[in-house]
Amino acid sequence: MDGTDYAKLCGWAADIAEEEYDRLAGNFVSFSCVGGLTEPGPPIWEPAKKVNGGSHLDTWRQETGDCVSMGATQGTEYLHCYEIEVAKEEEEFHRIFPPCVYGMSRVMPDCGNGRLGRGAGSTGAWAATAMMKYGHLFVDDEGCPEYSGDLADSWGYRGVPEQFQNLARDNTVKQASRLRSVDEIRTALINYNPCTYALYFKYGSGATEYKGYRVCRRNDPVGGHQVCLLAWMDDPFPAAFMLNSWGKRAHTAGLPDNGEPLGGAWIRAEDLETDLRRESPEIYSLSGFSGVAAKPWWGLFGGPKT
């Protein structure tokens, strides 16, 4: 640990998560990947690096209990990159501003509806619903402020200003599905559907070395926390890559680097299985992102392509 009080960054409202999922269950589709990939391919951060000029996307560092929005939007950014680079969707990549999803998830009537008042936190179902119904604000949208914990707390209590709601509404996630097993997590990830992962987080801010990889180590719970899962590998051991929102140094210090984004580590399949059996995690796969259409390119004869 580095002196940070990580418990204050844990904002998954575990005590109401299941009842809120039941209330909002109609917003989610049953998980299915019929005809999809069955073996892991290159991890999703490889196309993301191509979209981002050869560099990993920067990892967010929380300043308050807005982890649910961080895990959700970091997953969506990688989905957005994959769809541009691999699925060849003609869209521009823009980084996403997490406080917008945080505020929408907590305040909008068909999400949290202000249930948590001034207290920090959200649920996976609230965030996924907000992303599907109300969209995403981009960090370079006109007037978008700089991130701070105070701003996230303000939007989480007062709501997202209307001017930013208007900018966000067209940039939605198409669908989200609740996952219940390690097999479903594996299938979602090898088909390039990032997953939100909320649980009583037992992995601290460190990790350990295992078979040449940095791997999360289970210990005492820090608190209810949401992260995202980005990729799956079968060899040299089955595991999902977890990206946190505690900055680039979390889970990385002095540990192997196999090209993964900084600020995360692998969770072994056996630990995921334990989480599912003991912790009742709230997990959603994300698919389909509606971004900003790419600007017309100028063709051979000097005019825009139509």
C-alpha positions as CSV (number, residue, x, y, z in Angstrom):
1,M,0.0,0.0,0.0
2,D,1.2,3.6,-0.7
3,G,-0.7,5.4,2.1
4,T,-3.8,6.0,0.0
5,D,-7.0,5.2,1.9
6,Y,-8.4,2.9,-0.8
7,A,-11.6,2.2,1.3
8,K,-12.7,5.7,0.5
9,L,-12.5,4.9,-3.2
10,C,-14.7,1.9,-2.9
11,G,-18.2,3.0,-4.0
12,W,-20.1,-0.1,-5.1
13,A,-23.4,0.0,-3.1
14,A,-23.4,-3.8,-2.5
15,D,-26.2,-3.7,0.1
16,I,-28.8,-2.6,-2.5
17,A,-27.2,-3.9,-5.8
18,E,-29.3,-7.1,-6.1
19,E,-32.6,-5.4,-5.4
20,E,-31.7,-2.6,-7.9
21,Y,-30.8,-5.1,-10.5
22,D,-34.1,-6.9,-10.0
23,R,-35.9,-3.5,-10.4
24,L,-34.0,-2.7,-13.6
25,A,-33.6,-6.2,-15.0
26,G,-35.8,-5.4,-18.1
27,N,-33.0,-3.1,-19.4
28,F,-30.7,-6.1,-19.9
29,V,-30.5,-8.8,-22.5
30,S,-29.7,-12.4,-21.8
31,F,-26.1,-13.2,-22.5
32,S,-25.4,-15.0,-25.7
33,C,-22.5,-15.3,-28.1
34,V,-23.7,-17.9,-30.6
35,G,-21.3,-18.2,-33.5
36,G,-18.7,-16.1,-31.8
37,L,-15.0,-16.8,-31.2
38,T,-14.1,-19.8,-29.0
39,E,-10.3,-19.1,-28.5
40,P,-8.5,-16.0,-27.2
41,G,-7.1,-13.7,-29.8
42,P,-4.9,-10.6,-29.4
43,P,-6.0,-8.6,-26.3
44,I,-8.3,-5.7,-26.7
45,W,-5.5,-3.2,-25.8
46,E,-3.7,-3.9,-29.0
47,P,-6.3,-2.3,-31.2
48,A,-6.8,0.4,-28.6
49,K,-3.1,1.3,-28.9
50,K,-3.4,1.6,-32.7
51,V,-6.3,4.0,-32.3
52,N,-4.4,5.9,-29.6
53,G,-1.3,6.6,-31.6
54,G,0.6,3.5,-30.4
55,S,0.2,4.2,-26.7
56,H,-2.0,2.6,-24.0
57,L,-5.0,4.6,-22.9
58,D,-4.2,6.5,-19.7
59,T,-5.5,4.8,-16.6
60,W,-7.8,6.9,-14.5
61,R,-7.0,7.6,-10.8
62,Q,-10.0,8.1,-8.7
63,E,-10.3,10.8,-6.1
64,T,-13.6,9.7,-4.5
65,G,-16.0,6.8,-4.4
66,D,-16.8,6.9,-8.1
67,C,-15.3,3.5,-8.9
68,V,-18.5,2.2,-10.6
69,S,-18.4,4.9,-13.3
70,M,-14.6,4.4,-13.7
71,G,-14.9,0.6,-14.3
72,A,-17.8,1.1,-16.6
73,T,-16.3,3.9,-18.8
74,Q,-12.8,2.4,-19.0
75,G,-14.4,-0.8,-20.4
76,T,-16.4,1.3,-22.8
77,E,-13.4,3.1,-24.1
78,Y,-11.7,-0.2,-25.0
79,L,-14.9,-1.4,-26.7
80,H,-15.0,1.9,-28.7
81,C,-11.4,1.4,-29.9
82,Y,-12.0,-2.2,-30.9
83,E,-15.0,-1.3,-32.9
84,I,-13.0,1.4,-34.7
85,E,-9.9,-0.6,-35.4
86,V,-11.2,-4.1,-35.9
87,A,-14.9,-3.8,-36.7
88,K,-14.0,-0.8,-39.0
89,E,-16.8,1.4,-37.7
90,E,-16.3,4.9,-39.2
91,E,-16.1,6.8,-35.9
92,E,-13.7,9.1,-34.2
93,F,-12.2,8.0,-30.9
94,H,-12.8,10.3,-27.9
95,R,-12.0,9.6,-24.3
96,I,-15.0,9.3,-22.0
97,F,-15.6,11.5,-18.9
98,P,-16.6,9.2,-16.0
99,P,-18.4,11.8,-13.8
100,C,-21.2,12.0,-16.4
101,V,-22.0,8.3,-16.0
102,Y,-21.6,8.6,-12.3
103,G,-24.1,11.5,-12.0
104,M,-26.6,9.9,-14.4
105,S,-26.4,6.6,-12.7
106,R,-27.1,8.1,-9.3
107,V,-29.7,10.8,-10.0
108,M,-31.7,9.9,-13.1
109,P,-35.2,8.6,-12.2
110,D,-34.9,5.3,-14.0
111,C,-31.4,4.7,-12.5
112,G,-30.6,5.6,-8.9
113,N,-33.2,8.3,-8.5
114,G,-31.2,10.1,-5.8
115,R,-31.5,7.1,-3.4
116,L,-28.0,7.5,-2.0
117,G,-28.3,11.2,-1.3
118,R,-25.0,12.9,-0.6
119,G,-23.2,9.6,0.1
120,A,-20.8,8.2,-2.5
121,G,-21.4,5.2,-4.6
122,S,-23.5,3.6,-7.3
123,T,-24.4,0.1,-8.6
124,G,-23.5,-1.8,-11.7
125,A,-27.1,-1.8,-12.9
126,W,-27.5,1.9,-12.4
127,A,-24.3,2.6,-14.4
128,A,-25.1,0.2,-17.2
129,T,-28.6,1.6,-17.5
130,A,-27.2,5.1,-17.6
131,M,-24.8,4.2,-20.4
132,M,-27.5,2.6,-22.5
133,K,-30.2,5.3,-21.9
134,Y,-28.3,8.6,-21.4
135,G,-24.9,8.1,-23.1
136,H,-21.4,9.4,-22.4
137,L,-19.8,12.8,-22.3
138,F,-16.3,13.0,-23.9
139,V,-13.4,14.8,-22.2
140,D,-13.0,17.1,-25.3
141,D,-16.7,18.0,-25.6
142,E,-17.3,21.7,-25.4
143,G,-17.1,23.0,-21.8
144,C,-16.3,19.6,-20.3
145,P,-14.5,20.4,-17.0
146,E,-11.4,18.7,-15.6
147,Y,-11.9,15.6,-13.5
148,S,-11.9,15.9,-9.7
149,G,-13.4,14.0,-6.9
150,D,-15.3,17.2,-5.8
151,L,-16.8,17.5,-9.3
152,A,-17.8,13.8,-9.3
153,D,-19.4,14.1,-5.9
154,S,-21.3,17.3,-7.0
155,W,-22.7,15.7,-10.1
156,G,-23.4,12.5,-8.2
157,Y,-25.7,14.5,-5.8
158,R,-27.0,17.4,-7.9
159,G,-27.0,15.6,-11.3
160,V,-25.3,16.2,-14.6
161,P,-25.8,19.8,-15.9
162,E,-28.3,19.8,-18.8
163,Q,-25.8,21.1,-21.3
164,F,-23.7,18.0,-20.8
165,Q,-26.7,15.7,-20.8
166,N,-27.5,17.0,-24.3
167,L,-24.0,16.4,-25.5
168,A,-23.9,12.8,-24.0
169,R,-27.3,11.4,-25.2
170,D,-26.2,10.2,-28.7
171,N,-23.2,8.2,-27.5
172,T,-24.7,5.2,-25.9
173,V,-23.8,1.5,-25.3
174,K,-26.2,-0.7,-27.2
175,Q,-26.7,-3.4,-24.7
176,A,-25.4,-5.0,-21.5
177,S,-25.9,-8.5,-20.1
178,R,-25.6,-9.8,-16.6
179,L,-23.0,-12.6,-16.3
180,R,-23.1,-15.4,-13.8
181,S,-20.2,-17.7,-14.4
182,V,-16.5,-17.9,-15.3
183,D,-17.4,-19.5,-18.6
184,E,-19.6,-16.5,-19.5
185,I,-16.8,-14.1,-18.5
186,R,-14.4,-16.0,-20.7
187,T,-16.8,-16.0,-23.7
188,A,-17.5,-12.3,-23.4
189,L,-13.9,-11.3,-23.2
190,I,-12.6,-13.5,-26.0
191,N,-15.4,-11.9,-28.2
192,Y,-14.1,-8.4,-27.2
193,N,-17.0,-7.5,-24.9
194,P,-15.4,-5.8,-21.9
195,C,-17.0,-6.5,-18.5
196,T,-17.7,-4.4,-15.5
197,Y,-16.8,-6.3,-12.3
198,A,-18.2,-5.2,-8.9
199,L,-17.6,-7.1,-5.7
200,Y,-16.2,-6.9,-2.2
201,F,-12.7,-6.2,-3.5
202,K,-10.1,-8.6,-2.0
203,Y,-7.1,-7.7,-4.1
204,G,-5.7,-4.6,-2.5
205,S,-3.5,-2.3,-4.6
206,G,-0.7,-4.8,-5.1
207,A,-0.2,-8.1,-7.0
208,T,2.3,-10.9,-7.2
209,E,4.3,-12.7,-9.9
210,Y,2.9,-16.0,-11.2
211,K,4.4,-17.8,-14.2
212,G,5.9,-14.6,-15.5
213,Y,2.7,-12.4,-15.1
214,R,1.5,-10.0,-12.5
215,V,-1.4,-11.5,-10.8
216,C,-3.9,-10.2,-8.2
217,R,-3.5,-11.7,-4.8
218,R,-6.5,-12.3,-2.6
219,N,-6.3,-10.8,0.9
220,D,-8.6,-8.9,3.3
221,P,-11.5,-7.0,1.5
222,V,-10.9,-3.3,0.9
223,G,-14.6,-2.6,0.3
224,G,-17.3,-2.7,-2.4
225,H,-15.5,-1.8,-5.6
226,Q,-16.1,-1.9,-9.3
227,V,-13.3,-2.4,-11.9
228,C,-13.4,-3.7,-15.5
229,L,-12.2,-6.9,-17.1
230,L,-10.6,-6.4,-20.5
231,A,-9.1,-9.7,-21.8
232,W,-8.8,-13.4,-21.3
233,M,-5.9,-15.8,-21.7
234,D,-5.9,-19.6,-21.4
235,D,-2.1,-20.0,-21.4
236,P,0.1,-20.2,-19.4
237,F,-2.9,-20.2,-17.0
238,P,-6.6,-19.2,-17.4
239,A,-7.2,-15.7,-16.2
240,A,-9.0,-12.4,-16.9
241,F,-7.1,-9.1,-17.1
242,M,-8.5,-6.6,-14.5
243,L,-8.0,-2.8,-15.0
244,N,-8.5,-0.8,-11.9
245,S,-8.9,3.0,-11.5
246,W,-6.3,3.7,-8.9
247,G,-3.7,5.1,-11.3
248,K,-0.8,3.5,-13.2
249,R,1.1,2.3,-10.2
250,A,-1.6,0.1,-8.8
251,H,-0.9,-3.7,-9.1
252,T,2.3,-3.1,-11.1
253,A,5.3,-2.2,-8.9
254,G,8.3,-4.4,-9.6
255,L,6.2,-7.0,-11.4
256,P,6.4,-8.5,-14.9
257,D,5.2,-6.4,-17.8
258,N,3.9,-8.4,-20.8
259,G,2.5,-5.4,-22.6
260,E,-0.6,-5.0,-20.4
261,P,-2.0,-1.5,-19.5
262,L,-0.6,-0.1,-16.3
263,G,-2.9,-0.1,-13.3
264,G,-4.1,-3.6,-13.5
265,A,-3.2,-7.3,-13.2
266,W,-4.6,-10.7,-14.1
267,I,-7.2,-12.5,-11.9
268,R,-6.8,-16.2,-12.2
269,A,-9.9,-18.2,-13.1
270,E,-9.9,-20.1,-9.8
271,D,-10.1,-16.7,-8.0
272,L,-12.9,-15.6,-10.2
273,E,-14.7,-18.8,-9.3
274,T,-14.2,-18.1,-5.6
275,D,-15.5,-14.6,-6.1
276,L,-18.6,-15.9,-7.9
277,R,-19.2,-18.4,-5.1
278,R,-18.6,-16.2,-2.1
279,E,-19.0,-12.6,-3.0
280,S,-22.1,-12.4,-5.3
281,P,-20.4,-10.0,-7.7
282,E,-22.3,-7.8,-10.1
283,I,-20.9,-8.3,-13.6
284,Y,-22.1,-7.0,-17.0
285,S,-20.7,-7.5,-20.5
286,L,-20.9,-4.4,-22.7
287,S,-21.5,-4.4,-26.5
288,G,-22.0,-1.9,-29.2
289,F,-21.0,1.7,-28.8
290,S,-22.4,4.6,-30.7
291,G,-19.7,7.2,-31.2
292,V,-19.2,10.3,-33.3
293,A,-19.1,9.7,-37.0
294,A,-15.7,10.2,-38.6
295,K,-15.2,13.3,-40.7
296,P,-15.4,12.7,-44.5
297,W,-12.0,12.0,-46.0
298,W,-10.9,14.0,-49.0
299,G,-10.7,11.8,-52.1
300,L,-8.4,11.7,-55.1
301,F,-10.2,14.6,-56.9
302,G,-10.3,17.0,-53.9
303,G,-13.9,16.4,-52.8
304,P,-15.3,14.7,-49.7
305,K,-16.3,11.1,-50.0
306,T,-20.1,10.7,-50.1
